[in-house]
Amino acid sequence: MDAARRLALGRLISLMGGSAAYIALIAAIYGHTGSAAWVSAALFAGVVGSVIGAPGAGYLGDRFDRKRVLIATDLASAAVAGTMAFFVDEPAALVALFGLLAVVTSPFAPASAAAIPNLVGEERIARANSLVAATTSAGYLLGPLAGGLLLGVGVSTPVLFGVDAASFVVSAVLVATLRRSFGRGGGTESHPGVLAGVRVIWRERVLRLLVAASMTSLLGIGIVNVAAYPLSLHLGGGTEGYGAMEALLGGGGLVGAALAGRLLTAGRAPAIVAVSFAVSSAGLGLAAGAPVLLAALAGMAVAGAGRGLGEVADTTLVQTRTDDAVRSRVFAAEEGAAHVAFSAAMLAGGLLVGVGGARLAVATAAGCALLAALIASRMRPIREGQSTSSRAD
């Protein structure tokens, strides 16, 4: 588990830096333009970048040594994040660079998730996923809080972008210290093609439903990302309230990840995914109708806990139902599909806020999460001890 701990620590540091810089990015763009549409444009650029990067990201993780892929990704991400510090007064440039950052960071997530079974062994997969998810949630919790607070006391946006760049470098160093195998590489020979992961998902019913549910849920989460800042302003929370909302939506996953570590098995994973979406729906519904900021923050925390629980179960499902040679491309295909939904959310979020206000937008997101729960409930449970790596339903 030491390898998983170091990988998780690297993710914690880089996500804290990235989340703080994200708050600075949104505040800078909204401050210069006063428009939720510009915020949507930035988020849309980030999502489009992820969609563009996804096919190549998965291919790299299966074709080359995953350790080298992770290090190279972190260093390239540091370069782009550092460049953003020089364009804080130019919204269009920030939007473009944010999109580029999404492209260059895209190989990390599928390669690291695909490497977990090799780093810890199959018997410890759920525990390792819970650890990584917990530190990821901690990064999303602490980063936005720090970003909002630091901006509130006068720390400049360029400084936060510089911290983001440094955090990627630290992550690369931690990955470099790992001495265990991340995967045998060369998987593109036995499973050729950039779209091999798409074919695996298409063949297997559980993975098809999982991806469909994830896309539906992320449609709602993307709308929340656009609506959270206007909702905070409406409730008198300002930048600090927005940072807290983003922190609790991401950091609430600490609770969900902790529960996953205790409850998750391969057989329970499909049911846990469905429950997690239902919990997220309840939390977003509370936030949408919140009369005061504190109630909205509580709703975001509940939604975040649901997301954290579901993400661990989701990752475990993919890992246990795919072969190592194609696993990065399956994760990349799932992320690409989710980001397609997220792309639509960036457009819908701005329109919903403009037409009906932030409350309507968040209520719509709650409905998306509920629909995702219904879709996920159609997944059949996996019998304990059943081999899943090569089966298609």
C-alpha positions as CSV (number, residue, x, y, z in Angstrom):
1,M,0.0,0.0,0.0
2,D,3.0,2.3,0.3
3,A,2.9,2.9,-3.5
4,A,-0.8,3.8,-3.3
5,R,-0.1,6.2,-0.5
6,R,2.6,8.0,-2.4
7,L,0.5,8.2,-5.5
8,A,-2.4,9.5,-3.4
9,L,-0.1,12.1,-1.7
10,G,1.0,13.4,-5.1
11,R,-2.6,13.7,-6.2
12,L,-3.5,15.5,-3.0
13,I,-0.8,18.1,-3.5
14,S,-1.5,18.7,-7.2
15,L,-5.3,18.8,-6.7
16,M,-5.0,21.3,-3.9
17,G,-2.9,23.6,-6.1
18,G,-5.2,23.1,-9.1
19,S,-8.4,23.6,-7.1
20,A,-7.1,26.8,-5.6
21,A,-6.0,28.1,-9.0
22,Y,-9.4,27.1,-10.4
23,I,-11.2,29.4,-7.9
24,A,-8.8,32.2,-8.9
25,L,-9.5,31.5,-12.6
26,I,-13.3,31.7,-12.2
27,A,-13.1,34.8,-10.0
28,A,-10.7,36.5,-12.4
29,I,-12.8,35.8,-15.5
30,Y,-16.1,36.8,-13.7
31,G,-14.4,39.8,-12.2
32,H,-13.3,41.1,-15.6
33,T,-16.4,40.2,-17.6
34,G,-19.3,40.1,-15.0
35,S,-20.8,37.3,-17.1
36,A,-21.8,33.7,-16.3
37,A,-21.5,33.1,-20.0
38,W,-17.7,33.7,-19.8
39,V,-17.5,31.3,-16.9
40,S,-19.4,28.8,-19.0
41,A,-16.9,29.4,-21.8
42,A,-13.9,28.7,-19.6
43,L,-15.5,25.5,-18.2
44,F,-16.5,24.5,-21.7
45,A,-12.9,25.0,-22.9
46,G,-11.7,22.8,-20.1
47,V,-14.2,20.0,-20.9
48,V,-13.5,20.2,-24.6
49,G,-9.8,19.9,-23.9
50,S,-10.5,16.8,-21.8
51,V,-12.6,15.3,-24.6
52,I,-9.9,16.0,-27.2
53,G,-7.2,14.6,-25.0
54,A,-9.0,11.5,-23.8
55,P,-8.4,9.1,-26.8
56,G,-4.7,9.8,-26.9
57,A,-4.5,9.8,-23.1
58,G,-5.8,6.2,-22.8
59,Y,-3.5,5.1,-25.6
60,L,-0.4,6.5,-23.9
61,G,-1.3,4.7,-20.7
62,D,-1.6,1.4,-22.4
63,R,1.2,1.8,-24.9
64,F,4.1,3.2,-22.7
65,D,5.3,2.7,-19.2
66,R,2.7,4.3,-17.0
67,K,5.2,5.7,-14.5
68,R,6.8,7.7,-17.3
69,V,3.5,8.8,-18.6
70,L,2.5,10.2,-15.2
71,I,5.8,12.1,-14.7
72,A,5.7,13.6,-18.2
73,T,2.1,14.6,-17.8
74,D,2.8,16.4,-14.5
75,L,5.7,18.3,-15.9
76,A,3.8,19.4,-19.0
77,S,0.9,20.5,-16.8
78,A,3.3,22.6,-14.7
79,A,4.5,24.4,-17.8
80,V,1.0,25.4,-18.8
81,A,-0.2,26.3,-15.3
82,G,2.9,28.6,-14.9
83,T,2.1,30.3,-18.3
84,M,-1.4,31.2,-17.1
85,A,0.1,33.5,-14.5
86,F,1.2,35.9,-17.2
87,F,-2.3,36.3,-18.7
88,V,-4.5,37.0,-15.7
89,D,-5.9,40.2,-17.2
90,E,-6.9,38.6,-20.5
91,P,-10.0,36.4,-20.2
92,A,-9.8,35.0,-23.7
93,A,-6.2,33.9,-23.1
94,L,-7.2,32.3,-19.8
95,V,-10.0,30.4,-21.4
96,A,-7.6,29.0,-24.1
97,L,-4.9,28.1,-21.7
98,F,-7.4,26.4,-19.4
99,G,-8.5,24.3,-22.4
100,L,-4.8,23.5,-23.1
101,L,-4.2,22.5,-19.5
102,A,-7.1,20.0,-19.7
103,V,-5.5,18.4,-22.8
104,V,-2.0,18.0,-21.2
105,T,-3.3,16.7,-17.9
106,S,-5.7,14.2,-19.4
107,P,-3.3,11.2,-19.5
108,F,-2.8,11.2,-15.7
109,A,-6.2,10.0,-14.4
110,P,-6.6,7.0,-16.7
111,A,-3.0,5.9,-16.4
112,S,-3.0,6.2,-12.6
113,A,-6.3,4.4,-12.2
114,A,-5.2,1.6,-14.5
115,A,-2.0,1.2,-12.6
116,I,-3.6,0.6,-9.1
117,P,-4.2,-3.2,-9.5
118,N,-0.5,-3.6,-10.5
119,L,0.7,-1.4,-7.6
120,V,-1.3,-3.0,-4.8
121,G,-2.6,-6.4,-6.0
122,E,-6.2,-7.4,-6.7
123,E,-7.0,-8.1,-3.1
124,R,-6.3,-4.5,-2.1
125,I,-7.9,-2.7,-5.0
126,A,-11.0,-1.4,-3.1
127,R,-8.9,-0.2,-0.2
128,A,-6.4,1.6,-2.5
129,N,-9.2,3.2,-4.5
130,S,-10.7,4.4,-1.3
131,L,-7.4,5.9,-0.2
132,V,-6.9,7.7,-3.5
133,A,-10.5,8.9,-3.6
134,A,-10.2,10.2,0.0
135,T,-7.0,12.2,-0.8
136,T,-8.6,13.4,-4.0
137,S,-11.6,14.7,-2.1
138,A,-9.3,16.3,0.5
139,G,-7.6,18.1,-2.3
140,Y,-10.9,19.4,-3.7
141,L,-11.9,20.4,-0.2
142,L,-8.8,22.2,0.9
143,G,-7.8,23.7,-2.4
144,P,-11.0,25.7,-3.1
145,L,-11.2,26.8,0.5
146,A,-7.6,28.0,0.4
147,G,-8.2,29.7,-3.0
148,G,-11.2,31.6,-1.9
149,L,-9.7,32.7,1.4
150,L,-6.4,33.7,-0.1
151,L,-8.1,35.7,-2.8
152,G,-10.2,37.3,-0.1
153,V,-7.2,38.5,1.9
154,G,-5.5,39.9,-1.2
155,V,-3.2,37.1,-2.5
156,S,-2.9,37.6,-6.3
157,T,-4.2,35.3,-9.0
158,P,-0.7,34.9,-10.6
159,V,0.7,33.6,-7.3
160,L,-2.0,31.0,-7.1
161,F,-1.3,29.9,-10.7
162,G,2.4,29.7,-9.7
163,V,1.5,27.5,-6.7
164,D,-0.5,25.3,-9.1
165,A,2.6,24.8,-11.3
166,A,4.8,23.9,-8.4
167,S,2.3,21.3,-7.1
168,F,2.5,19.4,-10.4
169,V,6.3,19.3,-10.0
170,V,6.0,17.9,-6.5
171,S,3.6,15.2,-7.8
172,A,6.0,14.2,-10.5
173,V,8.8,13.9,-7.9
174,L,6.7,11.6,-5.7
175,V,5.7,9.4,-8.7
176,A,9.4,9.1,-9.6
177,T,10.2,7.7,-6.2
178,L,8.0,4.6,-6.7
179,R,9.9,1.4,-7.5
180,R,7.0,-0.9,-8.3
181,S,5.6,-1.8,-11.7
182,F,2.8,0.4,-13.0
183,G,1.9,-2.0,-15.8
184,R,3.7,-4.0,-18.4
185,G,3.1,-1.6,-21.3
186,G,2.7,-2.7,-24.9
187,G,-1.0,-3.2,-24.4
188,T,-1.8,-1.6,-27.8
189,E,-0.3,-4.7,-29.5
190,S,-2.7,-7.2,-28.0
191,H,-5.6,-4.7,-28.0
192,P,-4.9,-2.4,-31.0
193,G,-6.5,0.9,-31.6
194,V,-7.2,4.2,-29.9
195,L,-10.8,3.2,-29.5
196,A,-10.2,-0.2,-27.9
197,G,-11.7,1.0,-24.6
198,V,-14.9,2.2,-26.4
199,R,-15.3,-1.3,-27.8
200,V,-14.9,-2.9,-24.4
201,I,-17.6,-0.6,-22.9
202,W,-19.9,-1.2,-25.8
203,R,-19.7,-5.0,-25.4
204,E,-20.3,-5.1,-21.7
205,R,-23.8,-4.2,-20.3
206,V,-22.6,-3.2,-16.8
207,L,-20.0,-0.8,-18.2
208,R,-22.5,0.6,-20.7
209,L,-25.0,1.4,-18.0
210,L,-22.2,2.8,-15.7
211,V,-21.1,5.2,-18.4
212,A,-24.7,6.3,-19.2
213,A,-25.4,7.0,-15.5
214,S,-22.1,8.8,-15.1
215,M,-22.8,11.0,-18.1
216,T,-26.2,11.9,-16.8
217,S,-24.9,12.7,-13.3
218,L,-22.1,14.9,-14.8
219,L,-24.5,16.8,-16.9
220,G,-25.9,18.0,-13.5
221,I,-22.6,18.6,-11.9
222,G,-21.5,20.7,-14.8
223,I,-24.5,22.8,-14.4
224,V,-23.7,23.2,-10.7
225,N,-20.2,24.4,-11.5
226,V,-21.7,27.2,-13.6
227,A,-24.4,28.1,-11.1
228,A,-22.4,27.9,-7.8
229,Y,-20.8,31.3,-8.0
230,P,-24.1,33.2,-8.8
231,L,-25.9,31.1,-6.1
232,S,-23.2,32.2,-3.6
233,L,-23.6,35.8,-4.6
234,H,-27.4,35.5,-4.3
235,L,-27.1,34.1,-0.8
236,G,-24.5,36.7,0.3
237,G,-21.6,34.4,0.4
238,G,-19.3,36.1,-2.1
239,T,-16.0,34.6,-3.2
240,E,-15.6,32.9,0.1
241,G,-19.0,31.2,-0.1
242,Y,-18.3,30.1,-3.6
243,G,-15.0,28.6,-2.5
244,A,-16.8,26.8,0.3
245,M,-19.4,25.4,-2.0
246,E,-16.9,24.0,-4.5
247,A,-14.8,22.7,-1.6
248,L,-17.7,20.8,0.0
249,L,-19.0,19.5,-3.3
250,G,-15.5,18.0,-4.0
251,G,-14.3,17.5,-0.4
252,G,-17.5,15.9,0.8
253,G,-16.2,12.9,-1.0
254,L,-14.0,12.3,2.0
255,V,-17.0,10.8,3.8
256,G,-18.1,8.8,0.8
257,A,-14.6,7.5,0.3
258,A,-14.4,6.4,3.9
259,L,-17.7,4.6,3.7
260,A,-16.6,2.9,0.4
261,G,-13.5,1.6,2.2
262,R,-15.7,-0.2,4.7
263,L,-18.6,-1.3,2.5
264,L,-17.3,-1.8,-1.0
265,T,-16.9,-5.2,-2.6
266,A,-17.1,-6.1,-6.3
267,G,-20.5,-7.6,-5.7
268,R,-21.9,-4.5,-4.0
269,A,-20.4,-2.0,-6.4
270,P,-23.3,-1.7,-8.8
271,A,-25.8,-1.0,-5.9
272,I,-23.4,1.4,-4.3
273,V,-23.1,3.4,-7.5
274,A,-26.9,3.7,-7.7
275,V,-27.3,4.8,-4.1
276,S,-24.5,7.4,-4.5
277,F,-26.4,9.1,-7.3
278,A,-29.6,9.2,-5.2
279,V,-27.7,10.8,-2.3
280,S,-26.2,13.3,-4.6
281,S,-29.6,14.2,-5.9
282,A,-30.9,14.8,-2.4
283,G,-28.0,17.1,-1.6
284,L,-28.4,19.2,-4.7
285,G,-32.1,19.5,-4.1
286,L,-31.4,20.9,-0.6
287,A,-28.9,23.4,-2.1
288,A,-31.4,24.5,-4.7
289,G,-34.0,25.4,-2.2
290,A,-31.7,26.7,0.5
291,P,-32.9,29.9,2.2
292,V,-29.5,30.7,3.6
293,L,-25.9,30.0,2.7
294,L,-25.4,27.5,5.5
295,A,-28.2,25.2,4.1
296,A,-26.7,25.4,0.6
297,L,-23.3,24.4,2.0
298,A,-24.9,21.4,3.8
299,G,-26.5,20.4,0.5
300,M,-23.2,20.6,-1.4
301,A,-21.6,18.5,1.4
302,V,-24.2,15.8,1.1
303,A,-23.9,15.8,-2.7
304,G,-20.2,15.6,-2.4
305,A,-20.4,12.6,-0.1
306,G,-22.6,10.8,-2.6
307,R,-20.2,11.5,-5.4
308,G,-17.2,10.3,-3.4
309,L,-18.9,7.0,-2.6
310,G,-19.9,6.5,-6.2
311,E,-16.5,7.3,-7.6
312,V,-14.7,4.6,-5.6
313,A,-17.3,2.0,-6.7
314,D,-17.1,3.2,-10.3
315,T,-13.3,2.9,-10.4
316,T,-13.4,-0.5,-8.8
317,L,-16.0,-1.8,-11.3
318,V,-13.9,-0.7,-14.3
319,Q,-10.7,-2.2,-12.8
320,T,-12.2,-5.6,-12.0
321,R,-14.0,-5.9,-15.4
322,T,-11.1,-5.0,-17.7
323,D,-7.8,-6.4,-18.7
324,D,-4.6,-4.5,-17.9
325,A,-3.6,-4.2,-21.5
326,V,-6.7,-2.1,-22.3
327,R,-7.5,-0.6,-18.9
328,S,-6.2,2.9,-19.5
329,R,-8.2,3.2,-22.7
330,V,-11.4,2.1,-20.9
331,F,-10.9,4.7,-18.2
332,A,-10.1,7.3,-20.9
333,A,-13.2,6.3,-22.9
334,E,-15.4,6.7,-19.7
335,E,-13.9,10.1,-19.0
336,G,-14.3,11.2,-22.6
337,A,-18.0,10.2,-22.5
338,A,-18.5,12.0,-19.2
339,H,-16.8,15.1,-20.5
340,V,-19.1,15.1,-23.6
341,A,-22.0,15.4,-21.1
342,F,-20.1,18.0,-19.2
343,S,-19.6,20.0,-22.4
344,A,-23.3,20.2,-22.8
345,A,-23.7,21.2,-19.2
346,M,-21.4,24.2,-19.7
347,L,-23.7,25.5,-22.3
348,A,-26.9,24.6,-20.4
349,G,-25.6,26.0,-17.2
350,G,-25.2,29.5,-18.5
351,L,-28.6,29.4,-20.2
352,L,-30.4,28.1,-17.1
353,V,-28.8,30.7,-14.8
354,G,-29.6,33.5,-17.3
355,V,-33.2,32.4,-17.8
356,G,-34.3,31.1,-14.4
357,G,-31.5,31.9,-12.0
358,A,-29.1,29.8,-10.0
359,R,-31.7,28.0,-8.0
360,L,-33.4,26.6,-11.2
361,A,-30.0,25.4,-12.5
362,V,-29.1,23.6,-9.3
363,A,-32.6,22.0,-9.1
364,T,-32.1,20.7,-12.7
365,A,-28.8,19.2,-11.6
366,A,-30.6,17.4,-8.8
367,G,-33.0,15.9,-11.4
368,C,-30.1,14.7,-13.4
369,A,-28.6,12.9,-10.4
370,L,-31.9,11.2,-9.7
371,L,-32.1,10.0,-13.3
372,A,-28.6,8.7,-13.0
373,A,-29.6,6.7,-10.0
374,L,-32.4,5.1,-11.9
375,I,-30.1,4.1,-14.8
376,A,-27.5,2.7,-12.4
377,S,-30.1,0.6,-10.6
378,R,-30.4,-1.5,-13.8
379,M,-26.8,-2.9,-13.4
380,R,-26.8,-6.5,-12.2
381,P,-24.8,-7.3,-9.1
382,I,-21.6,-9.2,-9.5
383,R,-21.4,-12.5,-7.5
384,E,-18.5,-12.5,-5.0
385,G,-15.4,-14.2,-6.3
386,Q,-16.6,-14.1,-9.9
387,S,-13.9,-13.3,-12.5
388,T,-14.8,-10.2,-14.4
389,S,-11.7,-9.2,-16.3
390,S,-12.6,-10.9,-19.6
391,R,-16.4,-11.3,-19.5
392,A,-18.9,-9.5,-21.6
393,D,-22.6,-9.5,-20.8
